[in-house]
Structures are given as C-alpha cells and as structure tokens.
Amino acid sequence: MILIKRAYSKSSPRDGTRILVDRVWPRGITKERVRIVEWRKDLAPATSLRKWFGHDRARWNEFCRRYRRELKRSKGELEKLARLSRKQTITLVYSAADQEHNQAVVLKDLIDELVLKLSK
C-alpha cells in the first residue's frame, strides 16, 4: 500500500516506511519530527520543473506530463518501491500545501501503475 502525507502532518505507525520525495528539506521541521526513513531527492522533480510549476494549478496537467517523463530515468528505483509497497505500507512524504497537486500524487499514481504491471 502506498500513502501520501504532508511532512507537517503528524506521523503514525500506520505510515510504514516514510520516504521524503522533495528536492529541498521542508521548512521549519526537524528530522525527528518528520520521521523519514529515506530522503529520495532523486525522485523529486528537477529544480527547473519545480520552479516552473510553482504550484500553479493551471499548469498541473503539463507538470504531470513533464514529471512522468523525468521519472522514466528512475524506472528501476520506482519498480523497487512498487515491490516494497506490495509487502508493506510506504508513505511518500511531501511539503507542498496543496494536497491534490504535488509531486507525491504523481509519484504514487506511477508506482500504483507499476504495481499493477508487476502483478500480471
């Protein structure tokens, strides 16, 4: 199972393995509070894409397309996460205020698609 959660939300044992998927560390939060197991900067959008998007909902569809294209380079890493999510819960942690339009949403969808492919 794959969950997504804001870094500023309280962690829970139900989160399983918490993985930060931001390029930059969340502002004003300590490592102890965020309680992540891994920080996967390599799975976050490139700085140029992140800045271009700027959390502008009008750019959401294009952001998704560009980010998915970037993630093609990380297919092996995404497949590892897909396999892990079949065995245990993983939570993709992000810092964006918008809970519906952020990289963790795109990443979760892509990993869910890989889980389906791996189950066939």
Phi, psi and omega per residue, in radians:
M1 nan 2.472 3.122
I2 -2.085 2.212 3.062
L3 -2.013 2.815 2.977
I4 -2.223 2.554 -3.065
K5 -2.725 2.486 3.076
R6 -1.196 2.519 3.111
A7 -1.077 -0.453 -3.080
Y8 -1.519 -0.123 3.071
S9 -1.448 2.648 -3.122
K10 -1.139 2.345 3.091
S11 -1.318 2.813 -3.100
S12 -2.496 2.613 3.051
P13 -1.013 -0.466 3.123
R14 -1.213 -0.215 3.125
D15 -1.195 -0.380 -3.081
G16 1.160 -2.346 3.137
T17 -1.423 2.034 -3.116
R18 -1.655 2.175 -3.084
I19 -2.164 2.061 3.091
L20 -1.338 2.226 -3.091
V21 -2.085 0.623 3.064
D22 -1.847 2.624 3.079
R23 -1.296 -0.593 -3.136
V24 -2.038 2.643 -3.135
W25 -1.162 2.427 3.113
P26 -1.033 2.344 -3.098
R27 -1.117 2.396 2.986
G28 1.185 0.369 -3.108
I29 -2.215 2.431 -3.121
T30 -1.577 2.801 3.090
K31 -1.053 -0.639 -3.137
E32 -1.129 -0.686 -3.104
R33 -1.284 -0.700 -3.075
V34 -1.298 -0.488 3.037
R35 0.900 0.925 3.107
I36 -1.633 2.694 3.058
V37 -1.626 -0.645 -3.127
E38 -2.419 2.614 2.991
W39 -2.028 1.883 -3.065
R40 -1.790 1.307 3.084
K41 -1.037 -0.569 -3.096
D42 -1.145 -0.328 3.114
L43 -1.697 -0.068 3.106
A44 -1.431 2.757 3.087
P45 -1.068 2.570 3.067
A46 -0.998 2.645 -3.123
T47 -0.954 -0.747 -3.125
S48 -1.096 -0.711 3.127
L49 -1.201 -0.752 3.126
R50 -1.030 -0.787 -3.135
K51 -1.198 -0.693 3.114
W52 -1.060 -0.800 -3.121
F53 -1.114 -0.876 3.109
G54 0.945 0.425 -3.122
H55 1.014 0.557 3.085
D56 -1.527 1.934 -3.081
R57 -1.018 -0.475 3.109
A58 -1.145 -0.384 -3.141
R59 -1.729 0.081 -3.021
W60 -0.985 -0.903 -3.089
N61 -1.063 -0.739 3.116
E62 -1.203 -0.655 3.067
F63 -1.026 -0.816 3.137
C64 -1.012 -0.801 -3.137
R65 -1.071 -0.846 -3.115
R66 -1.162 -0.702 -3.124
Y67 -1.172 -0.742 3.086
R68 -1.049 -0.672 3.105
R69 -1.100 -0.751 3.083
E70 -1.048 -0.721 -3.056
L71 -1.217 -0.258 3.095
K72 -1.021 -0.490 3.118
R73 -1.244 -0.289 -3.076
S74 -1.936 0.462 -3.044
K75 -0.976 -0.748 -3.137
G76 -1.081 -0.734 3.126
E77 -1.176 -0.660 3.122
L78 -1.188 -0.644 3.091
E79 -1.137 -0.638 3.069
K80 -1.068 -0.770 3.113
L81 -1.143 -0.651 3.110
A82 -1.091 -0.777 3.115
R83 -1.127 -0.734 3.124
L84 -1.077 -0.704 -3.103
S85 -1.188 -0.325 3.070
R86 -1.356 -0.366 -3.104
K87 -1.738 -0.545 -3.071
Q88 -2.676 2.912 3.111
T89 -1.350 2.347 2.972
I90 -2.152 2.530 3.112
T91 -2.108 2.133 3.072
L92 -1.488 2.053 -3.051
V93 -1.766 2.334 -3.125
Y94 -2.408 2.891 -3.107
S95 -1.953 -0.145 -3.092
A96 -1.024 2.554 3.117
A97 -1.269 -0.578 -3.118
D98 -1.393 1.975 -3.056
Q99 -1.399 -0.202 -3.121
E100 -1.863 -0.304 -3.055
H101 -2.248 1.348 3.126
N102 -2.635 2.954 -3.046
Q103 -1.107 -0.532 -3.126
A104 -1.125 -0.596 3.101
V105 -1.103 -0.809 -3.138
V106 -1.137 -0.797 -3.121
L107 -1.079 -0.775 3.110
K108 -1.054 -0.809 3.130
D109 -1.023 -0.758 -3.128
L110 -1.149 -0.754 3.121
I111 -1.156 -0.696 3.075
D112 -1.028 -0.708 3.099
E113 -1.092 -0.723 3.122
L114 -1.158 -0.641 3.087
V115 -1.032 -0.774 3.105
L116 -1.076 -0.755 3.128
K117 -1.116 -0.703 -3.113
L118 -1.218 -0.435 -3.135
S119 -1.382 -0.227 -3.108
K120 -1.436 nan nan
